[in-house]
Amino acid sequence: MNQVRLNQFDNEHYNPGNLLYRVSWYMTSLVIFENALPFPSLLKRGLLNIFGAEVGKGVIIKPRVRIKYPHLLHVGDHSWIGECAWIDNLAMVTIGQHCCISQGAYLLCGNHDYTSKTFDLITNPIIMHDGSWAGAQSILGPGSVLEEEAVLTAGSVGLGTLSARHIHQGNPARPIRERAINP
């Protein structure tokens, strides 16, 4: 009988970066990003870029934001990252221009293989195309794609590809109607 054997878990294939880099980022994140104080977005953008992220102009980053690895993050111009958002980017997260990640949204790039007795780590990138929106307390799972102008509503779970210019709701999220943007 096959059974899960966590003592045989081997994560050697996954390399999140140099230990000094990770410790330096962790300390910076605790003091500046995960803090409730409203440090300016300009400072946060600069620090993310120093740590290897690509962050465009006019990006707004609210207090208490968690970002696992800046070197695996690309954020386009004029996007917003809301308070208490968590970008758990074990793989690349690409956020287009004019995107919104609302309060408490969770972008999750990794999981474990439940069919493997050694519970192997699986990582997949997340992409948010221009004008897309992950609503408050929503979850985008590994490998998710929010196509252009797509919306994932509050509390919904996005898996796979969420179609362009549609509003998606539920767990798992399904398209419920087209998104109309007034002039």
N, C-alpha and C positions, 0 to 999 in steps of 0.2 A: 504494500500500500504506500503510495506516495504521499508525503506530508511536507508541509512547509518547514524548512530548516533555516531559521534566521541566523544561526551561528555559522552558516556557510555563505552568507551574503558577501559578495565581493564587488566593491565599487571602484576598483583600480582603473577601469577604463575611463572613468569620469574625472576630469581635471578642471576644477573651477578657477585655477590660477595660483600664483605664488602666494605662500602663506603671509608674507609681509604685506603684500597688496591687500589681501582679504582682511587682515587685522586692521590695517589703516582705514580701509573703507568702512569696516564695522564701527570703529570709533567715530569716524566722521558722520556716519549715518545716525548713530545714537545721539550725538550732540546737535546736529543741524537738521536732519531730515525727520527723524522719528520724534523729535521734540515738539511740544505743543506751542512753542513760541513761534510767532510769524516771521521767521527769517525771510528776507527778500528772495523772490524767485531768481533774480539775477545772480545772487550768490550761489544758490542751489544749482542753477544751470552751469555756472563756471566750475563748481566742484565736480559735477557729473562728467563734464568734458575732460577735466584733469584725470579722472579715474577711468577714462576710456570710452565713455558714452558719446553718442553723437546727438546733441540736443540743439534744435533749431532756435531761431529768434522768437521772442514773444511767448515762450512756453511758461505757463503758470503752474507752480508746484506748491500746493497747500501744505500746512503743517501735518505732522504725524504720518508721513508717507514712508513706506518700506520698499526698498529696491534691493534685491539680493546681490546682483552683480552688474555694476554699471557698464562693464565692457561688453555686455550682451544686451545693450539697450540702444535703440535709435528712436528719437522722437522728432517729428516734423514740426515746422513752424506753427506757432499760435495754437498749440494743443494745451489742454488742461489736465492736470492730475489732481484729483480731489482729496480732501482730508481722509486719512486712514486708508487710502488705497494701498494695496500690496501687490507689487510686481515681483512675483516669485520666479524669476527668470533663470532657471537652470539651463535654458536654451535661449536663443535670440528672441527678443520681443521687438517688433517693429511697429511703431505707432505713426501713422501718417500725419498730414497737416490738418489742422482744425478738428482734431479728435477730442473727445471728452471721456475721461475715466472718472466717474462720479464717486462720491463718498463711499468708502468701504468696499469698493469693487476689488476683486481678487483675480489676478492673471496668473494662472498656474501652469507652468511648462513641464512639470515632471510628475511621475507617478511610478508605481511599481507593477511589475508583471505578476498578476495574481495567478497565472497558470504555471509559474516557475516555482519550484520548491525552494530556490534561493532568493526569491522576491526581487529579481533584478530591476535596477533602475531603468526607466524609459523616459526619455526627454524628447519633446517636440516643440518647435517654435510657435509663436503666436503672432498673427498679423492683424492690425487694425488699419484698414485703408482710409484714405482721406474722408473727413466728415463723419466718421462712424462714432458711435456713442455706446459705452458700457455703463448702464445705469447703476444707481446706488445698490450696494450689496449684491451685485451680480457676480457671476463666476464665468470666466473664459477658461476652458480646459485646454490641455496639451493639444497642439496642432490646430487650434481654432483659428478661423479667419472671419473677421467682420468685414464684409465687402463694402465698397464705397457707399457712404451715407446710411449704412445699416444701423439699426438700434437694437440693443439687447436691454429689455426693460428691467426695472428694479427687481432684485431678488431672483432673476432668471439664471439658468445655467446654459451657456453656449458651448456646444460641442460641434466640431466639424466646421463646415462653411455656412455662414449666415448670409443670405442673399442681399444683394445691393438694393438700397432704397426701400427696404422693408423693415417693419417693426416685428421683433421676435420676442416671444414670451413663453414662460413655463420652464419645466424641468423634465426632459430636455427642452430647450426653447424651440418653438416652431413659428414660422411666419404667420402673423395674424392679419396684417393689412399692409398696404403700401404706405411709405412715408411721404407725406406731402410737405414741402417746405415753401412757405409763403414768400413772395417777393419782398 
